[in-house]
Amino acid sequence: MKKILAFTGSNHPESINEKLVQSLINRFQEHDIRFIDLKKFDVPIYSAAIHEAGIPQPILELFEIFKESEGFILSSPEHNGLPSAFLKNIIDWLSVIKQRFFDSKPVLLLSTSPGATGASTHLGILTKLVPLWGGLLKSTYSLGSFQDNFDEEKMIISNAEELQKLDRAFQIFNKEGENIIKSNVDVVQGYFNAFQHGDIEGILNSFHPDCYIVSVKEEERPTEQLHGVYRTREDAKQFLKNISSLFETKEFLVQQVVEAQGNLVVAKGTFSHLVKSTGKLFNSNWVQLCIIEDEMIKEYRFYEDSAALIEASNIQYA
Ligand SMILES: Cc1cc2nc3c(=O)[nH]c(=O)nc-3n(C[C@H](O)[C@H](O)[C@H](O)COP(=O)(O)O)c2cc1C
């Protein structure tokens, strides 16, 4: 990518989002990244009446700069779970010139905040909106606990693991091609699609290599017991093996997949398994909770009607 435009959604003179963007520009100096300070494009809050009188000159200038750019890096502060009013206003003005003002160009979304979430709540919202504004959303990254993880003297992320994540986000953003990031819901939906088609490789690739799987009970288990804890993608193979040695799945319905806060995706549905050892049907509602990281399932918890399983398995208690 040749001309990249970087900006923040902050009008704070000491903006931590600006520090994050500047650190990225310093780090990738070989790239043509131009920083633009949106404070200089401060304009009245959008109103149809002002609009009728004419679009403010700074917005017309900003739109021209957008037109010349080939990709965008936006670091957005979070105010009460949403983008700042300052940024929203500039977006409103740009959108009246052209609804899809990002014009089918790549976008990297960043955020940071003093809190642990790094303003990732509102980034989930922006992830859905950027495509409506014409952006090809390539990658996102949130830096949590800014004061603990950023060295303001050296102007660099001081936490090596976090720095690696930012590098990765930038590399994905800068890669040629149309690969657009999957939403968290898409990741889980992809897992279900693979599951419903018996696509073992697809299922395993949906799991993060370092995943944590809880099948009903959060406790250690003998290798061939289905319920319990599995760790790593390698162990996920055993999880699938345990399911298929116990059951023949007659039906697996997904009724709802929704995203909650903090990269959590909640899904619910029903299934009907034939218990191989008894020939009885095990019918159950289920709930699945997934935490998504790097477009993979990092944490997976599956809950079903254990009492119905006991009955279908002919287990008797004295
Ligand atoms: C009105 C208000 C609401 C805020 N809401 C949130 C929030 O929902 N989530 C969050 O992580 N930080 C929140 N913050 C803290 C901001 O993340 C913090 O002020 C940060 O410095 C803003 O980024 P900036 O320095 O780049 O402007 C809020 C701050 C203000 C003033």
The ligand as an ORCA input file, in Angstrom:
! r2SCAN-3c Opt
* xyz 0 1
  C     -17.041     10.915     29.015
  C     -16.018      9.816     29.004
  C     -16.426      8.521     28.801
  C     -15.482      7.493     28.758
  N     -15.908      6.222     28.506
  C     -14.990      5.244     28.369
  C     -15.404      3.943     27.994
  O     -16.579      3.658     27.774
  N     -14.460      2.989     27.842
  C     -13.126      3.265     28.043
  O     -12.313      2.356     27.880
  N     -12.708      4.485     28.399
  C     -13.592      5.484     28.567
  N     -13.189      6.741     28.900
  C     -11.762      6.987     29.141
  C     -11.031      7.244     27.845
  O     -10.632      6.011     27.327
  C      -9.813      8.109     28.097
  O     -10.252      9.419     28.427
  C      -8.838      8.145     26.944
  O      -7.743      8.957     27.326
  C      -9.474      8.694     25.688
  O      -8.561      8.605     24.622
  P      -7.764      9.871     24.071
  O      -6.761     10.268     25.159
  O      -7.079      9.382     22.860
  O      -8.753     10.970     23.821
  C     -14.103      7.785     28.963
  C     -13.702      9.109     29.161
  C     -14.646     10.114     29.177
  C     -14.192     11.539     29.376
*
